[in-house]
Amino acid sequence: MAASEAQTITFALSPPIARADLQQLCECLCGLVDRTGADVALCDVSRLDPSAVTVDALARLQLAARRRGCEVRLRRPSKELRRLVDFMGLADVLPQMPD
């Protein structure tokens, strides 16, 4: 692999996500990033409800990934989830993959 090519992993989140799940979600993603050395983590969020807990989980996952040199990008967010991310001022923090 050339130095300019990003190593990409893909994972999906399934509902429901509760605040009590956030630590475990971050630990799972960190383990995945550590094992693979990924630079980009594509997160399929198509099944998630647009809620503050969901956005909090995604922001925490992004923070955990960035601490390991990786970036989380959202795949297939609903319009409602995208609007909530935008409303909460996190559009730059939680980038969406183009369709």
N, C-alpha and C positions, 0 to 999 in steps of 0.2 A: 504494500500500500504506500502510495506517495505521501510525503509529509503534509501536503495540502489537503488530502482527503480526510474527511471526518468519519470516525467510527460511529455508527448509528445503531441504537437499540430501539425496540418498540415494546410498549407495554400498555395495558388497558386497566382502567379503574371501573369498578362495578358498584352500583348503589346497593345498599345505602352506605354513605360515609358519615360516621359520627365523630365528634371531637375526640372521643376516646381512641379512635383508630389512627390519629395523625402520627403519633410517635412510631407506631409499627409500620405505617406506610413509608415514612422517611427512612427507617432502617432497611426495609426491603429494597427501596430504590438505591440507597447507598451501597448495599451489598451487590446489587446488580451492576452498578457503575464500577465499583471496585474490581469485580470479577472480569468485566469485559473491557475496561479502559475506555468506555464510550465517551465521545465528545458531545453527542446529541442523543437525547432520549425523547422519542416521539410517544406522546401519551394520548391514547384514544379515550376521549371523554364523551363520546356520543351517547352513552347510557346514563350520564350523570344529570341529576336535577340541578337547576340553577339556584343555588342557595349560598348564603354567606359561609357556611361550613365547607362547601365544595370549593369556593374560591380561596378560603383560608388553607385548605389542604393543598391546593395547587401551588399557592405562593410558598408554602413551607417546603413542598417538594422541589420547587425551583431553587430555593435558598440552599437546601441540602445538596442538590446536584451541583450548583455553582461552586460550592465549597470544595468539590472534587474535580473541578475543571470541566463540568458538563453543563449543557443547557437543555431544559425541558421545553418542548414545543407542543402545543395542543393540536390534536387531530380531531376533526369532525365535531367541534363544539356546536351546540344548538345556538340558534340566534339569541335565545334568552340568556344563555350562559355567557355568550360573547358580550351582550349588552351589559350584563352585571359586572363582568370583568372591566369593561370600559368605564362604567359608572363608578366603580371603586378605584379608578385611577391606576389600574394594573395592566393596561393593554401593552405597555412596553416591557413589563416584567414577564408577562405570560403570552409570548408570541404564538400566533396561530400558523399552522402549516397551510400553504396555499392548496386549493383543491386541485 
